[in-house]
Amino acid sequence: MSDVSGFLDGRVAIVTGAARGLGRAHALELARHGARVVVNDLGVERDGSGGSTGPADEVVSEIRAAGGQAIASGHDIADWADAGRLIGLAVETWGRIDVLVCNAGFLRDRMFVNSEEAEWDAVMRVHVKGHVAPARHAAAWWRDAAKRGEPVDARIINTTSGAGLQGSIGQAAYSAAKGALATLTQVPAPELGRYGVTANAIAPAARTRMTEAAFAEAMKAPVTGFDAMAPENVAPLVAWLASEQASAVTGRVFDVSGGTITIENGWRPGAKIERDARWDARELGGVMGQLLMQAPAAAKVWGT
């Protein structure tokens, strides 16, 4: 597809939410390096309403015009059966699947005290179930392939967020869903390793329809110089994680923004105080003061 084609030659990738923003950048980058790409997108608005096949078709046309291979998919990734059909589409078209990039999502921002049940259900459905369902079907295909003796070198690449790792004011549902995805990534990593599958997550900061609405000033493109918030900055890490070079990397969460890549440490045991007896609640005031002094300050929540 270009002078760098070959890095991902022969690999088949599915990218969800691939018609715009980060997903589009991922799909184009994967194809640029030689992957065959299923461009999955429902063409919905920022809040999940509406729908159109046009945006996905446009990305497919762009990939094909550059000499790559791609097909469009309008499967609903949060529907269990339809997610299975999405995996089936890749297998039926190219005989296999090697990479699943779960990226699709939308926002229903609201201050926590004003949030509604329907908003929570919608956000959890697209972000959490929309990651779980396609990954579950892909994992089953890879397991069965491994049991047949076929070589498997596969990837699940999830999309969490700084909101999921630190929280974000006005985005309780989104933060909770993205936090779930960071933890979810840790489970398939050891479970699927025996079959030749890795699972990692990215926490990107980039200019998309969602971030432009929530952080308009921070997401503005500069008049000159490096555009740190361009979604194309995130895609190279996704392409590398999709490659054979990343076969030993699993269970990681990468924060990526502009030209900076950080490995997130996540929740792990920290400062502690203990004794061989039950605590009395009345004692804990002084004890907890000492414990909190030993611990690093809590991470700042976005928007505070």
N, C-alpha and C positions, 0 to 999 in steps of 0.2 A: 504493500500500500504506500510505502515511502522508503526513503533511504535507511530507515531504522527497522523496516519490516524483517521479521525473523525471530525476534526475541520470544514471541509467543506463538510461533508457527505451529499449526496442528492442534492448538487448544481451542476448546469450545466454551464460551462464557455466556452466562445470563446476567444481565444487569437490570434490576427492577427500578422503576422510577427513572428510566433512562432517556426521557425525551427532553428534559430541561436541566439546567443547573449542574449540580455535581454528577448526576447520573449520566447526562449527555456527555460530559467531559470524560467520565470513566469509559463509556462505550466507545467514543472516538479514539481514546488512547489505547485501549485494548486492541481495537481493530488496526490502528496504526502500527502496532507491533506484530501483527499477523494473526491475531485471534479471530475466530468466527463468532459473531455476537448476536444473541437474541436480545433485541431492544424491547423490553417490557414496560408498558406505560398505559394507563387508562386515560391520560389526557385531561385530568381533572383540574379544577381551580386550586388555589392555595389552601382553601379550607376543605378540600375534598369533594366539592360539589361539581356537577356537570360531568363532562367526559367527551373525548374525541379521539379518533384514531390518527388524526392528522399529525400531531407532534412526533409520535413514534415513527411514522412513515417518513417524515422529513429527515430524521437522524439516519434511518436505514438508507435513504437516497444519498445522503452525504457520504456515508461509508462506502457505498457501492461506486459512487462517482470517483472516489479516490482509489478504487481498485480493490477494496476489501469485500468481505462477505458478511451479510447481516440479514436478518429477518425481523419483522415486527411481531409483537405479541400484545394482545389486549386482555390477557388472563388476569383475573382478580386474585392477587397473591394472598389475600387474607381469607379466601374461600378454600377450604381444605382440598376439595376435589379439583378445583380450577388450578390450584398451585401444582397439583400432581400433573395436570395436563400441560402446564408450562414446562415442567421438566421433560415430559414426554415429547413435546414439540422439538426441543433441542436434540434429543436422542433420535427421533424419527427423521430429522433433517440431516444431521451430521454423524449419527451413530454413537454419540457419546456426550457427556458433559464433564467438564474439568473444573470450571470456576463458577461459583454463584456469588454475585455481588448484590447484597441486600441493601438497597438504598432508598426505596420508596417511602414517602411519608407526607403528612400535612399537619397543619397547626389548627388548634382551636383555643387560642390564647384567652385567658381570663384570670383575674385575680382569684386566688383559691376560694375565698369566702363567697364568690359569685359563681363558681363553676357549677355546671349542670351535669347530671348523670349521662345524658346523651353525648355530651362532649367527651367525657371520660371514655365511654364505650367506643366512640369513633376513633379516638387517638390510640387507645390500647389495641384496637383491632388492626389498624393499618401498620403501626410500628411493631408491636410485639407479635401478634399472630401473622402479620405480613412478613416477618423474618422467620418465624418458626415453621410455618406450613411449607414454603418451598424448600427450606433447608432439610426438613424431615424427609421429604420425598427424594431429594437429591442424595441424602445420606443412605437411604434404603437402596437406591440404585448403585451407589459406590460399594456398599457392603456386598450386594449380590454379585457385582462384577469381580470383587476381590475373591469371593468364594468360588467363582468360576475359574479362578486362576489368571484373570486378566490384570495387567498392570494398572494401578491406580495411583495417581499423584494429583490429588484434588484439593480445592480450596473453598472454604466458606469465608467470605469477607463481610462482616456486619458493619452497620453504621450506627454508632452511638453519638454522643455530643458532649460538649462542655456542660450543657444543661443537665445531662444525665450524670455527669461525674461530680458536678459542683452545685447543681440547682440553678434555677433562673427565675427571677421575680416575674410573676404574671404567666408563668409557663409550668404550672404544677403537673398537669397531665402529661405534657411533653417530656418534662424532666423525669417523671416516674417511669415513663415508657422507655426512654433512652437509658436510664439507669438499669432497667431490667435487661436491656440488650448487652450491656457491658458484662453483667453477671452470666447471662445466657451463653456468651461466647466461651466462658471457662469450662462449660460442661462437655460440649462436643469435642473440644480439643483433646482431652485424654480418652474419651470414649471411642472416637473415630480414628485415632492415631494408628490403631492396629490394621486399619483398612487402607492406610495411605492418604488420609484426609487431614488437613490442618484447618483450624478455625481461629481467626483473628478479627479484631475490630478496629475501625478508625473513628476518631473523634475530630471531624474536620471543622475548621472555621473558614468560611468562604461566602462569597456573595451569591445568594440564591433568592428565589421569591420569598422564602420563609424568613431568611435573615435580614433582607432589605426592609421588610415590614417591621421586624422587631428591633433592629439596630441600624436604622437608616443612616445615621451620621458615620458610624464606624465602617459601614460597608461601601461608602462612596468610592468610586474609582478615582485615582489620582489623575491630575491633568498631565503630569509627566512622571517618568520613573517607573520603578517596579510596582505592578499592581498586586499587592500581597493578598488581596481578597478574591482574586480571580479563581473560579472553581478549577480551572485547568492546572493550578498548582498542586492540587490534591491527587490528581489522577496518576502521576508517575508512581506514587507509593502503592496505589491499588494495582497497577500493572506489575510492579515488582513482586508484591505479595502473590499475584496470580501465577508467577513464573516458577520454573523449576529451581531457581536460585533460593527460593523461600521455603523449600521443602522441610527444613528443620525448625522453622519458626512457627510456633503455635501457642494459643492461649494468651496472646498479647493484645494490649490496647494501645494504639498509637495516636497521639494527638498531632495533628498536622495542620499547618497554617503557613501560607506563603512559602518560604524556603526553609521552614523550621519543622523538624520532626522530633517528637518527644515520646519516650515510652512511659506510659502512666504506671505508677506503682500500685494503685488500687488499695482496697481495704486489706490490711494485714495487721497482726497483733502489734501493739505499741507499748507504751508505758503501762506498768501494772503494779499493783500492791496486793499482797496476799498474806494469809495466815492460816493455820490449821484449826480454824474454828469459825462458826457463823458470826457474821458482823451484827452488831446492834445498830439499828437505824440511827439512833441518837449519836453514835460515834462517828458517823460517816461524814459529817460536815468538815471536820479537820482533816480526815484521811483523804477525802476527795479533793480538798484544796491542794494537798501535796501532790496527788496524782495528776491533776490538771496542770500543775506547774511543770511537770516533767514532759508533758505532751506538747507537740507543736500546735500552734493556733489553728483553729478550724479554717478550711479554705473559704475564701470569700465567695459568696453567692453572686452570680451574674446579675447585674442590675442594682447592686447595693453599693 
